[in-house]
Amino acid sequence: MLNLIDEFSRECLAIRVDRRLRSTDVIDVFSDLFILRGMPDHIRSDNGPEFIAKAVREWIVAVGAKTASIEPGSSWENGSCESFNSKLRDALLNGEIFYSLAEAKIIIESCRRHNNTKRPHSSLGYRPQAPWAIQWPTSSSEAASPATPAVAP
């Protein structure tokens, strides 16, 4: 499973579920997101095999983004993604049996949408992430700019 989290809004932008993920799968997810949401300045990732892959590194450089890798064994450097992974595991994965890959994709996507649009988050004033992210550009009181997606397989 590949989870892409926006560090600024804490919104889960995508979850790619498959039995095995290759560098082409990662590039496919990034391509879709860059078209829909725009290209980030940086992509933060752990050092999973998908991100060590030469094809992914070359593609990220070719599109003009920069990488911000996390040191091995330093999960605190990617806290928002690690927190999301923990909550997803506790709320869904530990209590669910998936009988097919298609079922897993549907249920996990439903959970992602619920997390983004319904689940309140204390760090965002008990609002869900997606509506907050939509409101961000119209708010003149926010001085910071959106961070780039954090990624954790």
Buried (B, 14 or more C-beta within 10 A) or exposed (E): BBBBBBBBBBBBBBBBBEEEBBBEBBBEBBEEBBEEBEBBEBBBBBBBEBBEBEEBBEBBEEBEBEBBBBEEEEBEBBEBBBBBBEBBEEBBBEEEEBEEEEEBBEBBEEBBEEBBEEBEBEEBEEBBBBBBBEEBEEEEEEEEEBBBBBBBB
